[in-house]
Amino acid sequence: MRTRRLALVATFALLLASLAAAGWLAARLFVVERDNGLIASLASGHDLAISAEDPPALLFARMHFLTSRDRLDEAQPLLNRLAAGEDRRLAVAALYDMANARLRVAFSHLESNRIDPAIPLVRLAKDNYRRALVLDPGFWDGKYNLDIAMRLVRDFPQIDLEGEELPPDAVKKLWTDLPGLPRGLP
Protein backbone atom coordinates (compact mmCIF):
# COMPACT_ATOMS: atom_id res chain seq x y z
CA MET A 1 0.00 0.00 0.00
CA ARG A 2 2.79 2.43 0.86
CA THR A 3 4.62 1.56 -2.37
CA ARG A 4 1.47 2.21 -4.36
CA ARG A 5 1.00 5.62 -2.70
CA LEU A 6 4.67 6.50 -3.35
CA ALA A 7 4.29 5.50 -7.02
CA LEU A 8 1.15 7.64 -7.28
CA VAL A 9 2.93 10.68 -5.78
CA ALA A 10 5.93 10.17 -8.08
CA THR A 11 3.63 9.90 -11.10
CA PHE A 12 1.79 13.04 -10.06
CA ALA A 13 5.10 14.93 -9.57
CA LEU A 14 6.31 13.74 -12.97
CA LEU A 15 3.04 14.89 -14.54
CA LEU A 16 3.36 18.35 -12.94
CA ALA A 17 6.99 18.66 -14.07
CA SER A 18 6.00 17.64 -17.61
CA LEU A 19 3.17 20.20 -17.66
CA ALA A 20 5.51 22.92 -16.38
CA ALA A 21 8.11 22.06 -19.04
CA ALA A 22 5.44 22.01 -21.77
CA GLY A 23 4.16 25.40 -20.59
CA TRP A 24 7.64 26.87 -20.59
CA LEU A 25 8.34 25.51 -24.09
CA ALA A 26 5.01 26.86 -25.35
CA ALA A 27 5.84 30.30 -23.96
CA ARG A 28 9.30 30.20 -25.59
CA LEU A 29 7.75 29.11 -28.89
CA PHE A 30 5.29 32.02 -28.69
CA VAL A 31 8.13 34.51 -28.09
CA VAL A 32 10.22 33.08 -30.93
CA GLU A 33 7.26 33.17 -33.32
CA ARG A 34 6.51 36.77 -32.31
CA ASP A 35 10.15 37.78 -32.84
CA ASN A 36 10.25 36.03 -36.22
CA GLY A 37 7.08 37.84 -37.24
CA LEU A 38 8.59 41.18 -36.24
CA ILE A 39 11.79 40.39 -38.15
CA ALA A 40 9.77 39.45 -41.23
CA SER A 41 7.78 42.66 -40.92
CA LEU A 42 10.97 44.74 -40.74
CA ALA A 43 12.40 42.84 -43.72
CA SER A 44 9.28 43.61 -45.74
CA GLY A 45 9.71 47.34 -45.10
CA HIS A 46 7.41 48.06 -42.16
CA ASP A 47 8.99 50.21 -39.49
CA LEU A 48 8.49 48.86 -35.98
CA ALA A 49 9.58 50.19 -32.64
CA ILE A 50 11.54 47.74 -30.54
CA SER A 51 12.85 47.84 -26.99
CA ALA A 52 16.37 47.39 -25.70
CA GLU A 53 15.34 44.11 -24.04
CA ASP A 54 14.45 42.46 -27.35
CA PRO A 55 16.69 39.64 -28.56
CA PRO A 56 19.83 40.48 -30.56
CA ALA A 57 18.41 39.07 -33.81
CA LEU A 58 15.52 41.53 -33.63
CA LEU A 59 17.89 44.39 -32.79
CA PHE A 60 19.96 43.47 -35.84
CA ALA A 61 16.86 43.37 -38.07
CA ARG A 62 15.86 46.85 -36.88
CA MET A 63 19.42 48.13 -37.36
CA HIS A 64 19.50 46.71 -40.89
CA PHE A 65 16.12 48.33 -41.61
CA LEU A 66 17.49 51.71 -40.49
CA THR A 67 20.83 51.43 -42.28
CA SER A 68 19.23 50.42 -45.55
CA ARG A 69 17.23 53.66 -45.37
CA ASP A 70 20.29 55.79 -44.49
CA ARG A 71 19.01 56.50 -40.97
CA LEU A 72 22.47 55.93 -39.50
CA ASP A 73 22.06 58.11 -36.41
CA GLU A 74 19.08 56.03 -35.30
CA ALA A 75 20.94 52.79 -36.01
CA GLN A 76 24.08 53.69 -34.05
CA PRO A 77 22.71 52.85 -30.56
CA LEU A 78 21.58 49.45 -31.85
CA LEU A 79 25.04 48.85 -33.31
CA ASN A 80 26.66 49.77 -29.99
CA ARG A 81 24.43 47.29 -28.18
CA LEU A 82 25.08 44.50 -30.69
CA ALA A 83 28.84 45.12 -30.82
CA ALA A 84 29.02 44.87 -27.03
CA GLY A 85 26.87 41.72 -26.94
CA GLU A 86 27.84 38.12 -26.47
CA ASP A 87 27.06 36.94 -30.03
CA ARG A 88 30.27 37.63 -31.98
CA ARG A 89 28.76 36.51 -35.28
CA LEU A 90 25.94 39.02 -34.95
CA ALA A 91 28.35 41.75 -33.78
CA VAL A 92 30.51 41.22 -36.88
CA ALA A 93 27.45 41.31 -39.13
CA ALA A 94 26.19 44.51 -37.46
CA LEU A 95 29.56 46.28 -37.75
CA TYR A 96 29.87 45.21 -41.39
CA ASP A 97 26.31 46.31 -42.19
CA MET A 98 26.83 49.75 -40.64
CA ALA A 99 30.18 50.19 -42.39
CA ASN A 100 28.62 49.31 -45.73
CA ALA A 101 25.80 51.81 -45.12
CA ARG A 102 28.28 54.55 -44.29
CA LEU A 103 30.34 53.75 -47.36
CA ARG A 104 27.19 53.77 -49.51
CA VAL A 105 26.25 57.25 -48.22
CA ALA A 106 29.84 58.43 -48.76
CA PHE A 107 29.73 57.21 -52.37
CA SER A 108 26.48 59.10 -52.94
CA HIS A 109 28.18 62.26 -51.64
CA LEU A 110 31.17 61.67 -53.89
CA GLU A 111 29.00 61.13 -56.94
CA SER A 112 27.57 64.61 -56.45
CA ASN A 113 31.10 66.01 -55.82
CA ARG A 114 30.55 66.71 -52.09
CA ILE A 115 33.88 65.60 -50.69
CA ASP A 116 33.79 67.14 -47.22
CA PRO A 117 30.81 65.15 -45.86
CA ALA A 118 32.14 61.95 -47.45
CA ILE A 119 35.50 61.86 -45.68
CA PRO A 120 34.22 61.35 -42.10
CA LEU A 121 31.78 58.69 -43.30
CA VAL A 122 34.59 56.74 -44.95
CA ARG A 123 36.70 57.02 -41.80
CA LEU A 124 33.84 55.74 -39.65
CA ALA A 125 33.27 52.89 -42.11
CA LYS A 126 36.95 51.94 -41.88
CA ASP A 127 36.70 51.93 -38.10
CA ASN A 128 33.69 49.59 -38.25
CA TYR A 129 35.44 47.26 -40.71
CA ARG A 130 38.48 47.14 -38.43
CA ARG A 131 36.33 46.36 -35.39
CA ALA A 132 34.61 43.57 -37.33
CA LEU A 133 37.98 42.15 -38.35
CA VAL A 134 39.18 42.19 -34.74
CA LEU A 135 36.22 39.97 -33.86
CA ASP A 136 36.60 37.77 -36.96
CA PRO A 137 40.05 38.06 -38.57
CA GLY A 138 39.11 35.67 -41.38
CA PHE A 139 36.14 37.76 -42.56
CA TRP A 140 37.08 38.16 -46.21
CA ASP A 141 34.26 40.53 -47.19
CA GLY A 142 35.29 42.88 -44.40
CA LYS A 143 38.92 42.77 -45.55
CA TYR A 144 37.93 43.52 -49.12
CA ASN A 145 35.66 46.44 -48.22
CA LEU A 146 38.26 47.82 -45.81
CA ASP A 147 40.76 47.77 -48.67
CA ILE A 148 38.32 49.76 -50.85
CA ALA A 149 37.75 52.27 -48.05
CA MET A 150 41.51 52.52 -47.42
CA ARG A 151 42.05 53.41 -51.07
CA LEU A 152 39.28 55.96 -50.92
CA VAL A 153 40.55 57.92 -47.91
CA ARG A 154 44.08 57.18 -46.86
CA ASP A 155 45.27 57.14 -43.26
CA PHE A 156 48.32 59.34 -43.08
CA PRO A 157 50.46 59.64 -39.97
CA GLN A 158 49.61 62.64 -37.87
CA ILE A 159 52.25 65.32 -37.57
CA ASP A 160 53.01 65.91 -33.91
CA LEU A 161 54.32 69.40 -33.32
CA GLU A 162 54.86 70.35 -29.72
CA GLY A 163 52.97 73.55 -29.03
CA GLU A 164 52.64 74.45 -32.70
CA GLU A 165 49.66 73.99 -34.92
CA LEU A 166 49.59 74.11 -38.67
CA PRO A 167 46.98 76.33 -40.21
CA PRO A 168 44.11 74.27 -41.67
CA ASP A 169 44.88 75.28 -45.24
CA ALA A 170 48.57 74.24 -44.89
CA VAL A 171 47.56 70.65 -44.17
CA LYS A 172 45.37 70.62 -47.28
CA LYS A 173 48.34 71.68 -49.40
CA LEU A 174 50.44 68.71 -48.24
CA TRP A 175 48.12 66.06 -49.63
CA THR A 176 44.51 65.48 -50.24
CA ASP A 177 42.46 63.17 -48.07
CA LEU A 178 40.53 61.90 -51.04
CA PRO A 179 42.92 60.70 -53.77
CA GLY A 180 40.15 59.53 -56.05
CA LEU A 181 37.52 56.89 -56.50
CA PRO A 182 38.94 53.37 -56.68
CA ARG A 183 38.52 51.63 -59.99
CA GLY A 184 38.96 47.93 -60.74
CA LEU A 185 40.21 45.15 -58.53
CA PRO A 186 42.77 45.63 -55.74
Backbone as CSV, one residue per row, in Angstrom:
resi,resn,N_x,N_y,N_z,CA_x,CA_y,CA_z,C_x,C_y,C_z
1,MET,0.801,-1.173,0.000,0.000,0.000,0.000,0.865,1.267,0.000
2,ARG,1.889,1.277,0.802,2.787,2.430,0.861,3.536,2.581,-0.455
3,THR,3.921,1.516,-1.087,4.617,1.564,-2.373,3.696,2.129,-3.445
4,ARG,2.436,1.715,-3.371,1.473,2.209,-4.360,1.262,3.722,-4.188
5,ARG,1.180,4.189,-2.962,0.997,5.616,-2.701,2.236,6.393,-3.159
6,LEU,3.425,5.874,-2.925,4.672,6.503,-3.350,4.738,6.572,-4.879
7,ALA,4.308,5.510,-5.549,4.287,5.504,-7.015,3.293,6.530,-7.537
8,LEU,2.150,6.660,-6.866,1.145,7.638,-7.284,1.672,9.069,-7.105
9,VAL,2.358,9.348,-6.011,2.933,10.676,-5.776,4.026,10.969,-6.799
10,ALA,4.863,9.983,-7.092,5.932,10.166,-8.079,5.345,10.426,-9.467
11,THR,4.288,9.697,-9.811,3.634,9.898,-11.103,3.022,11.292,-11.183
12,PHE,2.398,11.718,-10.100,1.794,13.044,-10.058,2.871,14.131,-10.179
13,ALA,3.994,13.968,-9.497,5.097,14.930,-9.571,5.680,14.971,-10.983
14,LEU,5.810,13.811,-11.605,6.307,13.738,-12.973,5.333,14.420,-13.933
15,LEU,4.053,14.247,-13.706,3.037,14.892,-14.536,3.106,16.411,-14.388
16,LEU,3.250,16.906,-13.162,3.364,18.349,-12.938,4.629,18.916,-13.578
17,ALA,5.743,18.204,-13.453,6.992,18.661,-14.071,6.862,18.691,-15.588
18,SER,6.204,17.687,-16.153,6.001,17.644,-17.607,5.111,18.788,-18.073
19,LEU,4.054,19.080,-17.305,3.173,20.199,-17.659,3.908,21.536,-17.552
20,ALA,4.739,21.684,-16.541,5.509,22.921,-16.384,6.492,23.077,-17.544
21,ALA,7.168,22.000,-17.923,8.110,22.055,-19.045,7.382,22.359,-20.349
22,ALA,6.222,21.748,-20.558,5.438,22.015,-21.769,4.963,23.466,-21.797
23,GLY,4.567,24.004,-20.659,4.159,25.402,-20.586,5.308,26.348,-20.891
24,TRP,6.470,26.043,-20.334,7.645,26.869,-20.594,8.012,26.821,-22.070
25,LEU,8.028,25.638,-22.672,8.338,25.511,-24.093,7.313,26.225,-24.967
26,ALA,6.040,26.160,-24.589,5.006,26.862,-25.349,5.219,28.378,-25.271
27,ALA,5.581,28.868,-24.098,5.844,30.301,-23.958,7.050,30.716,-24.795
28,ARG,8.105,29.919,-24.768,9.298,30.204,-25.588,8.953,30.180,-27.072
29,LEU,8.154,29.217,-27.485,7.746,29.115,-28.886,6.938,30.344,-29.289
30,PHE,6.070,30.818,-28.418,5.290,32.021,-28.695,6.202,33.229,-28.872
31,VAL,7.194,33.380,-28.001,8.128,34.506,-28.087,8.946,34.436,-29.369
32,VAL,9.422,33.247,-29.713,10.219,33.081,-30.931,9.375,33.383,-32.164
33,GLU,8.152,32.901,-32.178,7.259,33.174,-33.318,6.956,34.667,-33.424
34,ARG,6.758,35.331,-32.297,6.515,36.775,-32.309,7.729,37.513,-32.850
35,ASP,8.917,37.133,-32.374,10.147,37.776,-32.843,10.358,37.538,-34.336
36,ASN,10.108,36.314,-34.796,10.255,36.025,-36.221,9.262,36.834,-37.052
37,GLY,8.061,37.017,-36.550,7.076,37.841,-37.243,7.520,39.295,-37.327
38,LEU,8.091,39.805,-36.235,8.586,41.180,-36.239,9.768,41.339,-37.199
39,ILE,10.659,40.351,-37.225,11.793,40.390,-38.147,11.300,40.364,-39.590
40,ALA,10.325,39.519,-39.879,9.767,39.449,-41.229,9.093,40.765,-41.605
41,SER,8.430,41.383,-40.655,7.778,42.662,-40.924,8.811,43.748,-41.219
42,LEU,9.906,43.780,-40.466,10.974,44.738,-40.739,11.608,44.471,-42.099
43,ALA,11.802,43.192,-42.426,12.400,42.840,-43.717,11.502,43.226,-44.881
44,SER,10.199,43.244,-44.659,9.280,43.608,-45.736,9.079,45.113,-45.840
45,GLY,9.741,45.897,-44.971,9.712,47.343,-45.101,8.805,48.077,-44.148
46,HIS,8.268,47.410,-43.159,7.411,48.063,-42.163,8.258,48.464,-40.961
47,ASP,8.214,49.723,-40.616,8.993,50.214,-39.491,8.290,49.856,-38.187
48,LEU,9.023,49.258,-37.275,8.486,48.856,-35.982,9.390,49.364,-34.880
49,ALA,8.804,49.803,-33.814,9.576,50.193,-32.639,9.899,48.935,-31.835
50,ILE,11.127,48.882,-31.357,11.540,47.745,-30.536,12.129,48.289,-29.246
51,SER,12.279,47.414,-28.272,12.847,47.838,-26.994,14.261,47.280,-26.854
52,ALA,14.989,47.817,-25.922,16.371,47.385,-25.702,16.442,45.963,-25.159
53,GLU,15.341,45.460,-24.600,15.337,44.109,-24.040,15.044,43.041,-25.080
54,ASP,14.745,43.442,-26.301,14.454,42.463,-27.348,15.709,41.659,-27.675
55,PRO,15.537,40.481,-28.253,16.692,39.639,-28.557,17.594,40.276,-29.621
56,PRO,18.868,39.888,-29.629,19.826,40.485,-30.564,19.429,40.338,-32.043
57,ALA,18.806,39.237,-32.408,18.415,39.073,-33.814,17.396,40.132,-34.225
58,LEU,16.498,40.486,-33.333,15.517,41.527,-33.625,16.178,42.902,-33.655
59,LEU,17.142,43.133,-32.760,17.891,44.385,-32.788,18.646,44.531,-34.106
60,PHE,19.237,43.426,-34.572,19.955,43.466,-35.844,19.007,43.750,-37.003
61,ALA,17.832,43.130,-36.991,16.864,43.368,-38.067,16.442,44.832,-38.092
62,ARG,16.226,45.427,-36.945,15.859,46.845,-36.882,17.018,47.718,-37.343
63,MET,18.251,47.364,-36.928,19.423,48.126,-37.357,19.582,48.051,-38.871
64,HIS,19.394,46.867,-39.430,19.500,46.715,-40.889,18.413,47.529,-41.599
65,PHE,17.206,47.530,-41.049,16.123,48.335,-41.614,16.527,49.803,-41.660
66,LEU,17.103,50.302,-40.559,17.487,51.709,-40.488,18.668,52.029,-41.402
67,THR,19.670,51.149,-41.444,20.835,51.433,-42.282,20.499,51.358,-43.764
68,SER,19.583,50.504,-44.133,19.227,50.420,-45.550,18.434,51.640,-46.001
69,ARG,17.954,52.421,-45.058,17.227,53.656,-45.375,18.035,54.897,-44.991
70,ASP,19.336,54.722,-44.804,20.285,55.793,-44.495,19.919,56.571,-43.236
71,ARG,19.328,55.904,-42.271,19.015,56.504,-40.969,20.073,56.030,-39.973
72,LEU,21.316,56.448,-40.234,22.465,55.926,-39.503,22.501,56.397,-38.051
73,ASP,22.048,57.614,-37.799,22.063,58.108,-36.411,21.123,57.303,-35.519
74,GLU,20.012,56.859,-36.069,19.081,56.035,-35.297,19.609,54.611,-35.120
75,ALA,20.413,54.152,-36.064,20.936,52.786,-36.015,22.153,52.654,-35.104
76,GLN,22.846,53.754,-34.835,24.083,53.692,-34.052,23.898,53.101,-32.653
77,PRO,22.865,53.478,-31.881,22.713,52.845,-30.558,22.483,51.331,-30.646
78,LEU,21.790,50.894,-31.681,21.582,49.453,-31.849,22.900,48.764,-32.176
79,LEU,23.723,49.402,-33.003,25.041,48.851,-33.312,25.884,48.748,-32.054
80,ASN,25.877,49.790,-31.237,26.658,49.767,-29.991,26.235,48.609,-29.102
81,ARG,24.945,48.380,-29.016,24.431,47.288,-28.183,24.835,45.924,-28.756
82,LEU,24.726,45.776,-30.072,25.080,44.500,-30.694,26.585,44.250,-30.633
83,ALA,27.391,45.285,-30.842,28.845,45.116,-30.821,29.344,44.753,-29.427
84,ALA,28.621,45.188,-28.400,29.016,44.870,-27.025,28.391,43.567,-26.533
85,GLY,27.569,42.934,-27.343,26.866,41.724,-26.935,27.736,40.482,-26.966
86,GLU,27.135,39.395,-26.569,27.838,38.118,-26.475,27.983,37.407,-27.820
87,ASP,27.073,37.640,-28.745,27.063,36.943,-30.025,28.037,37.612,-30.987
88,ARG,29.230,37.035,-31.140,30.266,37.625,-31.981,29.859,37.632,-33.448
89,ARG,29.184,36.600,-33.880,28.756,36.511,-35.281,27.816,37.658,-35.622
90,LEU,26.891,37.930,-34.738,25.943,39.021,-34.948,26.633,40.378,-34.815
91,ALA,27.604,40.498,-33.924,28.354,41.746,-33.778,29.135,42.053,-35.050
92,VAL,29.770,41.037,-35.629,30.514,41.223,-36.882,29.564,41.644,-37.996
93,ALA,28.422,40.977,-38.092,27.448,41.313,-39.132,26.926,42.735,-38.954
94,ALA,26.696,43.162,-37.714,26.195,44.514,-37.463,27.247,45.561,-37.818
95,LEU,28.497,45.336,-37.417,29.562,46.277,-37.753,29.754,46.375,-39.261
96,TYR,29.709,45.242,-39.932,29.867,45.208,-41.388,28.700,45.917,-42.073
97,ASP,27.499,45.690,-41.594,26.310,46.308,-42.192,26.363,47.831,-42.032
98,MET,26.749,48.310,-40.865,26.831,49.749,-40.642,27.955,50.359,-41.484
99,ALA,29.078,49.677,-41.570,30.179,50.193,-42.393,29.768,50.280,-43.854
100,ASN,29.082,49.271,-44.348,28.617,49.312,-45.733,27.642,50.461,-45.953
101,ALA,26.757,50.699,-44.991,25.799,51.806,-45.122,26.529,53.145,-45.151
102,ARG,27.523,53.300,-44.301,28.283,54.547,-44.290,29.042,54.738,-45.596
103,LEU,29.619,53.666,-46.099,30.340,53.753,-47.363,29.385,54.065,-48.515
104,ARG,28.192,53.502,-48.471,27.189,53.773,-49.505,26.788,55.254,-49.501
105,VAL,26.598,55.828,-48.321,26.250,57.250,-48.220,27.434,58.106,-48.683
106,ALA,28.649,57.691,-48.328,29.836,58.434,-48.762,29.946,58.420,-50.288
107,PHE,29.683,57.284,-50.907,29.726,57.215,-52.370,28.674,58.123,-52.993
108,SER,27.503,58.204,-52.382,26.483,59.101,-52.939,26.930,60.558,-52.826
109,HIS,27.629,60.900,-51.746,28.179,62.256,-51.636,29.237,62.495,-52.708
110,LEU,30.088,61.510,-52.919,31.169,61.669,-53.889,30.636,61.768,-55.318
111,GLU,29.569,61.056,-55.602,28.995,61.126,-56.944,28.464,62.516,-57.256
112,SER,28.048,63.247,-56.237,27.572,64.612,-56.448,28.662,65.630,-56.084
113,ASN,29.916,65.174,-56.017,31.096,66.010,-55.816,31.074,66.768,-54.490
114,ARG,30.510,66.149,-53.448,30.548,66.709,-52.093,31.556,65.903,-51.294
115,ILE,32.780,66.362,-51.284,33.879,65.600,-50.690,33.903,65.719,-49.177
116,ASP,33.656,66.917,-48.660,33.790,67.142,-47.218,32.884,66.254,-46.369
117,PRO,31.607,66.052,-46.706,30.814,65.151,-45.864,31.143,63.675,-46.076
118,ALA,31.829,63.351,-47.170,32.140,61.948,-47.445,33.313,61.438,-46.625
119,ILE,34.273,62.305,-46.359,35.503,61.858,-45.682,35.228,61.287,-44.291
120,PRO,34.462,61.948,-43.413,34.215,61.346,-42.096,33.429,60.041,-42.176
121,LEU,32.539,59.940,-43.151,31.781,58.687,-43.298,32.694,57.538,-43.679
122,VAL,33.646,57.790,-44.556,34.592,56.737,-44.948,35.454,56.349,-43.763
123,ARG,35.878,57.331,-42.984,36.703,57.020,-41.800,35.928,56.198,-40.774
124,LEU,34.663,56.529,-40.566,33.839,55.738,-39.649,33.613,54.332,-40.192
125,ALA,33.435,54.215,-41.501,33.270,52.891,-42.114,34.533,52.058,-41.908
126,LYS,35.703,52.675,-42.094,36.955,51.942,-41.881,37.068,51.466,-40.437
127,ASP,36.663,52.317,-39.509,36.696,51.928,-38.098,35.797,50.715,-37.847
128,ASN,34.597,50.726,-38.436,33.691,49.586,-38.250,34.236,48.320,-38.897
129,TYR,34.833,48.436,-40.086,35.438,47.259,-40.714,36.563,46.703,-39.850
130,ARG,37.374,47.594,-39.294,38.477,47.140,-38.433,37.952,46.433,-37.181
131,ARG,36.911,46.996,-36.577,36.328,46.360,-35.390,35.752,44.992,-35.727
132,ALA,35.137,44.867,-36.905,34.609,43.567,-37.327,35.740,42.576,-37.540
133,LEU,36.849,43.042,-38.098,37.980,42.151,-38.345,38.701,41.760,-37.062
134,VAL,38.617,42.587,-36.035,39.177,42.188,-34.740,38.385,41.006,-34.184
135,LEU,37.068,41.060,-34.351,36.223,39.971,-33.857,36.320,38.720,-34.728
136,ASP,36.500,38.902,-36.029,36.598,37.768,-36.958,37.688,38.056,-37.981
137,PRO,38.944,37.720,-37.672,40.052,38.058,-38.566,39.970,37.399,-39.948
138,GLY,39.227,36.346,-40.100,39.109,35.669,-41.384,37.946,36.156,-42.228
139,PHE,37.311,37.244,-41.855,36.136,37.757,-42.555,36.583,38.438,-43.846
140,TRP,36.526,37.701,-44.952,37.081,38.163,-46.213,36.338,39.375,-46.762
141,ASP,35.026,39.392,-46.676,34.263,40.533,-47.190,34.642,41.819,-46.465
142,GLY,34.858,41.720,-45.166,35.291,42.883,-44.402,36.672,43.350,-44.819
143,LYS,37.575,42.405,-45.087,38.916,42.771,-45.552,38.848,43.480,-46.902
144,TYR,38.042,42.952,-47.780,37.926,43.523,-49.122,37.356,44.936,-49.058
145,ASN,36.270,45.123,-48.311,35.657,46.443,-48.218,36.548,47.431,-47.467
146,LEU,37.307,46.950,-46.485,38.262,47.822,-45.806,39.323,48.292,-46.794
147,ASP,39.774,47.397,-47.665,40.757,47.771,-48.671,40.200,48.860,-49.600
148,ILE,38.954,48.726,-50.003,38.322,49.758,-50.846,38.263,51.086,-50.096
149,ALA,37.845,51.037,-48.843,37.749,52.270,-48.053,39.131,52.871,-47.810
150,MET,40.150,52.028,-47.630,41.512,52.521,-47.422,42.027,53.227,-48.670
151,ARG,41.641,52.756,-49.833,42.048,53.410,-51.067,41.292,54.712,-51.280
152,LEU,40.119,54.783,-50.736,39.283,55.965,-50.925,39.781,57.138,-50.087
153,VAL,40.004,56.902,-48.812,40.551,57.924,-47.909,41.703,57.275,-47.165
154,ARG,42.880,57.773,-47.443,44.081,57.176,-46.859,44.277,57.649,-45.427
155,ASP,44.907,56.784,-44.631,45.273,57.142,-43.260,46.736,57.560,-43.268
156,PHE,46.956,58.834,-43.121,48.318,59.340,-43.078,48.724,59.548,-41.635
157,PRO,50.028,59.396,-41.350,50.460,59.636,-39.970,50.247,61.096,-39.594
158,GLN,49.848,61.291,-38.352,49.607,62.644,-37.872,50.929,63.306,-37.528
159,ILE,51.053,64.556,-37.896,52.249,65.321,-37.573,52.093,65.819,-36.141
160,ASP,53.077,65.505,-35.310,53.011,65.910,-33.912,53.997,67.045,-33.685
161,LEU,53.491,68.231,-33.607,54.319,69.401,-33.322,54.011,69.854,-31.911
162,GLU,55.067,69.968,-31.110,54.863,70.355,-29.724,54.567,71.845,-29.636
163,GLY,53.356,72.172,-29.239,52.973,73.549,-29.033,52.635,74.311,-30.304
164,GLU,52.918,73.753,-31.452,52.642,74.445,-32.702,51.504,73.749,-33.429
165,GLU,50.731,74.534,-34.094,49.662,73.994,-34.920,49.810,74.531,-36.324
166,LEU,49.582,73.657,-37.285,49.587,74.111,-38.666,48.248,74.748,-38.981
167,PRO,48.266,75.785,-39.789,46.978,76.329,-40.207,46.221,75.292,-41.036
168,PRO,44.889,75.300,-40.978,44.106,74.268,-41.672,44.373,74.198,-43.174
169,ASP,44.658,75.335,-43.792,44.885,75.280,-45.236,46.271,74.736,-45.566
170,ALA,47.240,74.785,-44.633,48.569,74.236,-44.890,48.524,72.717,-44.957
171,VAL,47.686,72.104,-44.138,47.562,70.652,-44.165,46.965,70.216,-45.502
172,LYS,46.007,70.961,-46.010,45.372,70.621,-47.281,46.372,70.677,-48.435
173,LYS,47.370,71.548,-48.324,48.342,71.680,-49.402,49.317,70.505,-49.434
174,LEU,49.504,69.827,-48.284,50.444,68.715,-48.244,49.954,67.535,-49.072
175,TRP,48.732,67.135,-48.866,48.122,66.059,-49.632,46.617,66.125,-49.466
176,THR,45.965,65.495,-50.349,44.512,65.479,-50.241,44.093,64.243,-49.474
177,ASP,42.993,64.332,-48.771,42.459,63.174,-48.069,41.802,62.206,-49.025
178,LEU,41.296,62.710,-50.109,40.527,61.901,-51.042,41.276,61.821,-52.360
179,PRO,42.108,60.769,-52.550,42.916,60.698,-53.770,42.091,60.424,-55.019
180,GLY,40.967,59.828,-54.896,40.147,59.528,-56.055,39.329,58.274,-55.815
181,LEU,38.356,58.078,-56.621,37.520,56.888,-56.498,38.289,55.667,-56.983
182,PRO,38.246,54.567,-56.244,38.942,53.370,-56.681,38.256,52.764,-57.894
183,ARG,39.030,52.287,-58.795,38.522,51.626,-59.992,39.177,50.250,-60.108
184,GLY,38.421,49.253,-60.487,38.956,47.927,-60.739,39.224,47.141,-59.478
185,LEU,39.906,46.049,-59.640,40.214,45.152,-58.528,41.427,45.655,-57.764
186,PRO,41.611,45.200,-56.517,42.770,45.630,-55.739,44.055,45.090,-56.293
